[in-house]
């Protein structure tokens, strides 16, 4: 007896990607900006949305948004692209450069979605391991080049470890694989501006950078990301994108956010202060290993069982990310507001003092 349509082989072995959000007083598990958008931004956005002709399709070429992105990023207009979050851009890059019979290299531990998107686009994955400091070193560069992949993912700053990767390593990969695409995922790049690979694109047209409005622009709810690349890469993204893929609402939110980028910059400084506060105070606790971070979160290894520590924090109303399946016995905490960070630090000290 038939039980319905059969999906592609292996699909039902893959669990849906979910990030549970239980209702807790302090939520520090998803690396969002902890500060709400200022009233001036919200008022301008509301006025702009009221003027939108929502009975019409959006501008499929995103002309105003791409012009403003190019000006803000100081990158040629022909090399700028936007989509529904940087994850959609990563998917489009895999549709254009990956697929059946093609292969991607990822450096573990890294952003889980890179490997997942490869699977969904039938792109083979070769995993290489970062060293104990999670830095992309000569050994990993050489192994990536020897693997001769079609795509290489470099996450910088790396999620979940927090460290920016050396630009020299990115250049070495790009030059060692001139016919392959090197995707530099800079979702947290604004927190470590000196580490951006953007300047490398001019001399290495096989480098593509992806960024997001979710973190630095406090716009996670709008789902907007963008890419900086050579014009030839952007032309390939145009070939695989869906018609009218970015709504008028999202384009408008992006334009208003760019006009308020000064507000976003001010928030970056406040977030860095709390990130460094977390690092400093965790390092003062005996038995805690803390990894350096160039992002808006901190990866640490507590004494004892990390999952038990995670649950004890949750019992105290503080939600962090349990990453024990990715980095042994590790937890990741997002830099929150001053009050949220204080609640986390009080809770972790109480838990570890037991």
N, C-alpha and C positions, 0 to 999 in steps of 0.2 A: 504494500500500500504506500502510495506517495505521501511524503510528509512536507512537501513544498519544494521550491526551487533550491537547487544545490549551488552554493557559492563556489568561487575559485578554490582550488586545492590549497589547503593550509590556512585559509582565512579564519576559520572558526577555532583554530589553535591559538589565535592572537586575541588577547583580552582587549576590550575597549580601553582607550587612553582616558584615564580619569584622574582628577585631582580633587579628592573629597574636601569639602569645605564645611566642617562642623561649626555650629554656632558657638564661638568662644570669645571671651573678652579681648584676647590678644592673639591675632592671627599673623604669624611671621613665617609662613611656609612656602609662599609662592613668589617671592621677590618682586612684589608690586611696589609702587611708590606708596608710602604710608600716608602722604599728605593729600587731602582733597584739593580739587582744582579751585583756584580763587574765584570769588564772586564775579569779578570783571570778566574772566574767561567765560564763565557759565552764562552771564547775561549776553555777551556778544554772540556766543554759540546759539543761544535760544533765538535771538533776533535773526541770525543768519538762516537757521533752519526754517523759520516761519516764511522766509522769502523763497524757499526752494520749490521748484515746479515738480513735486513728487509724482505727478501723473505722467511725467516724461522720463525716459531713460537717462541715466547719468552720462556725463561726458566720458565716452569710452576710451579716449586718449588721455584723460586726466591732465589736460594741458595746464590749467592754473596751478594745480598741486605740484606737478613735476617742475614747472618753472620756479616755484618758490623753494622746493627742495633743492634744486640745483644751485640756486643763489645762496641758500643757507649753508649747504655743504661745500660750496665753492668747487663744484664738480661740473663738467660739461653736461648740458641738458640731454644730449643724446645718450649719455651713460647713466641715466637715472630712471628708476622704475619704482612702482608702488603696488601694494596688494594688501589683502586682508591679513595683516600680521606678517612678521618675517617667516613664520612657518609656511604660509602659502607661497612665498617667494622661494623658499627651500624646495618645496614640492615642484614648483615650476622649473627650477634649475635641474632637478632630477628628471623631470619629464623631457627636458631638452637635451641633457647630456648623459643621463643614465639610461635605465631600462634593461630589457632582456639582453643578455650577452655582454653587459657592461658592468664595471666594478667600481666601488668606492672604498676608500680607506678612511677609517675613523680612529682617533687616538683615545683609547679608554684610560681612565673614566672621563666621560664627557656627556653632553646633552643627549638624553635618551632618545629624543625624537629624530635625531639624525639617522640612527640605525633603523628606527621604525619606518620613516619615510622611504628609506631605501627598500625595505621589504614591500611596502605598498606599491612601489613603482617597478618592482621586479628587478631591482638593481642589486647585484651581488655585493656583499660587504666583507672586507678584510679588516679585522680588528688588530691594531698595534697598541701595546701598553706603554703608557708614560712611566717615567721613573718615579722614585719615591717622592721627589719634590714636585711631581706633575708638570715638569717643564719639558717642552719639546726640544730635545737635544740632538746631537749629531747622529746618534744611533737610530733614533726614530726617523729622522730625515732620510738617512740612507736606506732604511727598511721600506719607507714609503716609495722612494724612487725605484728601488729594486722590484717592488710589487707591480709597477707599471699600470696603475689604475687609470680610469677615465676621469675620476673625481677624487679630490682629497678634501676632507672637512677639517678645518682648524677653528676651534672655538676659543675666542680671545677677547676679554677674559673668559676663562673656561668655567663652564657650569658642569659639575658642582664645586670645583676646587677653588675658584675665585681668582686664580693668577692669570695675568696677561702672558701670552706667548711671545718669545723673541722675534722681532721683525726679521732678523737675519735668517732664522729657520724658515719663515714663510717664503722669503725670497729664494732660499736654496731649493725648496720644494718646487716652487713655480719655475725656476730656471732648469731644474733637473727633469721636469716633466712639461716641456713647452707645449705639448699637444693635449694636455689634460687641464681640467678646470680646478682651480684651488678656491674653495668657498671658505671665506673667513667670516664666521658668525660673530658679529660684534654687538649682540643684543645688550651687553653691559658696557659697551665701549665708552659711553659718556662719563663713566666713573673712572676711567683710566685713559684720558684723551691722548697722552703721550704715546700710548701703545697702538694707536690706530694704524691699520695697513693701507689707508686710503692713498697715501703718497706713492705707494708701490705700483698702483694700477697703470700709471703712465708708461712705466718701463716694463711692465709685466701684464700684458692684456689678457692673460689667462687667470688673473685674480679677480674674484667678485666678492664684494662685501655686502652682508645683510645686516640691517639694523631695525630697531623697533621703536614705536612711540609708547610702548607699554610701560617702560621703566622710567627713563629720564623725563618724558613728557607727561607722566601721570595719566596716561590715556589707555590703560589696559582694556577698559570696557568698549572702546571704539574699534579695536582690532585693526591696527594700521602698521604696516612695516614698509621698508623701502630698501632698494639695492643701489649700490654704486659699482659700476663696472665699465668695461670697454663697450662702445656702441654695438659691436657685433654680438656681444652677449645679450644686450637688451633687445636687439632684433630677434634673437632666438626666443626670448621670453614672450615677445609679442606673438610668436607663432603658436605657442602652447596655451596661452591664457584663454579663459572663457570670455565670451562677449559681455561687455559691461560689468566686468568682474568686481569693480570697486564702486560701492553705492555713492549717491550724492551726499548722503548723510555722513559717511566716513570721510569722503573728500573734504567736505566742509569742516568737519572736526579737525582734520589735519591742517587745513589752512589757518583756522583760528589758533590752533596750538603753535604754529610757526610764528604767528604774530605775537604770541605771549611767551616766546622762548626765553625772555629775560626772567620771567617768573620761574620757569623750569630750571634755569641755571641756579637760581637762589636755592631751590629745593635740593639740588645736587650737593651743595655745600653742607646743608643740614644733615643729609643722609650720610655723607662721608664722616661727619663728626660722630654719629651714632655707630657707624661701622667700626671706626677706630676705638670707640669706647668699649664696644663688645670685645674686640680683640684684646685690648689692654686688660680688661677685668677678667676675662676667661683665662688669660695667661697667668694671672695672679692666683688661680685656684690650683692646688696641688693635684697632679695626676692628669690634668687636661692638656691635650695636644691641640694647638690652634694653628691653622694654616694661613699664611699671608693672603690677603684679598685685595684685588683691584676692582672689585665689583660692589654690589650693594648688599652682600650677604657674607657670612663667615662660616666656613666648614671647620668643625672641631670633633675631636674624639674624646669622650668623657671616660673616666675610670669606671670599671664595671661594665654592665650590659647596656648598650646604647638604647635598645628598644625599651628596656625598663625605664631608663631616664626619660625617654620621649613620652611614655605613658604617664610618668609622675609629673612631668611638666603639664601635660594635657589635663590631668586631674586638678591642677592649680590654675587652669584657665589660659594656658599658654600653648599655642600650637606651633611647632617647628617641623622641619622635614626630616623624616627617618630615611637615611640614605645607606643603611647598612648593607643593602643588596648591591650597592654600587662601589662604595668605599668601606672597607671593613670597620664596623663599629662606629660609624660616623653619623653626625647630625649636622644639619645646615639651618642657620637662623638668619632671617632677613633683618636688615637694619630698619627698625621702626621709628616711630616718633620718640621723643625723649621719654615720655611716660611709658610707652610700650616697651622700649628697651630697658627701662628701669624695672618694669614688672618681670621681664624675662630674667634679668640678672639676679633679682631677688629670689625668683623661683629656682633657678639653676643652683644658686648657692645653698638654698635650703635643701634641695634634693640631694646634692652631693655631700652635704654635711651629715646625712643620716647614717 
